[in-house]
């Protein structure tokens, strides 16, 4: 056989390399000596490590480069969100929710507002609901772009980062026009939105969607069939559907494990039942699936946004309900009832009746749930946020045991831990 | 399954477990006797009719300042969901001030480990049989339970040293045969 015969060389070189992913001990390379702790190397992955993208820590015990055992630690970004909420009126909790998942602030706003609206039984106008859908799906796209882009950087594929962050920046330009802030939007209000969109909104969003889809195509063309990426992500850190359910996984990580579950389909809210889109499923539940489920969801979100913009109804963006909405300024300054309503909302706040509620929305990372206990007062009695990535991080240590340190880094990016909502 | 059916199912398998049934904005809430907490969750998970396969969230509430509250000081809420059947239920039990303790769910759901550690850390609820009931969000030198109503909002504590985590590591290494 000639050494230059690529027809015979290529398939051999491209065939899966068996055994490279097995722990060193299994291949017979390990020393025959008994397993002694002093032979292990203990390594802190984090809390300040470029690949953790936040403050997470895992203590690893290494045998060679293989992780024998991992102990996770969290709480470095714990700032008492739930305790703070108990000391603030409901409306003032909304800016705190921005800072939970700062990559998809609109969804956190929506989730919290929906829970309070459910307690108050407030009807949100259709226009506000559609705009919530549009902004939430834009945030889902940003979240997935950031997650995939950063994950690929950790794997050494830097160019994708520029492609995805270019598109992300254009979305942030729109969100900035919409609410004045790029990341911490505080755009939602209990009962609707802070303000209506600007006239060119629909056109600009549709133009940006083209850029997003172009970026998604660029990223996929670079990596989907890339040998290095496939070797570093395929069949690694596999979580079966059953395990994923037991871990409480939701969202793209659950769907990557092949479980068809999406709150937008199963328990639709905000008119999601009217939009045509597909859930994207993985087949194996490995890192590769978790990356490409997100890439698929970017396209599906784009479809939802186009449908919502085409059907965007007119009308107000805030409920006329006097319990939650400030009266128009003409009334506040024009008549005594308006002035009194304004005063009541500002001084006495929004007061849901006594009771307890749990409400969940499909955020970018999965099921974002808020449990709110109200005693009828102006501050929530107790707020508990269910951050979707909390469940992902709970599984992290057991996912990486038996794998290499480099695989742990690749895996961490694929489960998209946002320390802000993980630690609250 | 609606709340009534869930209640009847539990009444058959675990008489006396369900103390009350209420509606929480469309989701049934079963108030459970604390002694039957884990058994009731197990029954709801394993019975194919209910098949509550996911522990969505675990919430601890301190009712000590809740106006008109009756029963134990602490409330423990578990939000369960069945992906197979597509229904939800909220389970609740009230725990006394002097010994807020229930049996652990760690053998039933994998994420119960972290969720129960958080409830212990923030509210001081003990979970009997939990393999590693350590603080989760707060620092290991932290004193008290931050989400209890009697913990002052603006209290500050001096926390000095990082946790080595070797206590947990030793257990794991011993399990895997590293002497």
Interface residues (C-beta under 8 A of the other chain):
Chain A: X34 X35 X36 X37 X40 X42 X59 X61 X68 X69 X71 X73 X74 X75 X78 X80 X82 X83 X84 X86 X87 X118 X119 X243 X245 X246 X247 X248 X259 X261 X266 X355 X356 X357 X358 X359 X360 X367 X369 X371 X373 X375 X376 X381 X382 X384 X386 X390 X391 X393 X394 X395 X423 X424
Chain B: X24 X25 X27 X29 X53 X54 X55 X56 X57 X59 X61 X62 X65 X66 X67 X77 X79 X83 X86 X90 X109 X110 X111 X113 X114 X115 X122 X135 X136 X137 X138 X139 X146 X147 X151 X153 X163 X164 X165 X166 X168 X169 X172 X173 X176 X177 X178 X179
